[in-house]
């Protein structure tokens, strides 16, 4: 069923600060994932891969993650309730990657912190009372 209500009527004019910060956090994650996707595409085209199938599969997953995050940003800006679960899932996945960056042979703590801090901030904001109140209405 098409959405016939203008977007400015769906979300109150005055959005909580937590929602605006969440939009910025998820937007920056989207931009970072887009940069990773472009990097993987350039690597695939310029450097011979040990396994072309694996490189293409990784690129496809990166493209899907970028599209997913883009949809989350658009949904957040429109105040859609369905974005809450998608954002929580992304933040958990990003937190798992951060933990992996802290461990293992090739551990890089700076990458771990760069992944963990926005993940914790995003999950805290999306579950905050003010954001939940704005996003609680059903689509």
HELIX and SHEET records of a PDB file:
HELIX    1   1 UNK A    7  UNK A   10  1                                   4    
HELIX    2   2 UNK A   17  UNK A   46  1                                  30    
HELIX    3   3 UNK A   52  UNK A   78  1                                  27    
HELIX    4   4 UNK A   83  UNK A  102  1                                  20    
HELIX    5   5 UNK A  109  UNK A  126  1                                  18    
HELIX    6   6 UNK A  129  UNK A  135  1                                   7    
END                                                                             
